[in-house]
């Protein structure tokens, strides 16, 4: 059985993790939660802005370009928000993108993927602690290269 002290220690560790992930300088638990809530609201606003930008960009694209995936990478306080969109479902592309993340040493903290009619990937990742420092452009280039390689291998098989 877990003692009350162990539970309290575990809870304290989780608060410290939350504090570090949200860049909070708060000392008490209530303030840490409030800072985390504000941080989440900022992330939601960024996602909304991204979705608006993506919608605007999709509507301005030519219909013939719906199979060319669009890749955007935004730098967050700790890590990156990576978005990949294609107007057509692209079976196998997800594996290539995830392998690219692994190759560059990016740990995926959270991801949402939709592969019904179109392909959509929204992922939040952070660098491995032992990896070299990277910027958003390097992440975007790695994902774009992986998609291009995947696309070329599919074209040669078809």
HELIX and SHEET records of a PDB file:
HELIX    1   1 UNK A    4  UNK A   21  1                                  18    
HELIX    2   2 UNK A   29  UNK A   60  1                                  32    
HELIX    3   3 UNK A   63  UNK A   65  5                                   3    
HELIX    4   4 UNK A   93  UNK A  104  1                                  12    
HELIX    5   5 UNK A  136  UNK A  157  1                                  22    
SHEET    1   A 4 UNK A  70  UNK A  76  0                                        
SHEET    2   A 4 UNK A  79  UNK A  86 -1                                        
SHEET    3   A 4 UNK A 119  UNK A 127 -1                                        
SHEET    4   A 4 UNK A 106  UNK A 114 -1                                        
END                                                                             
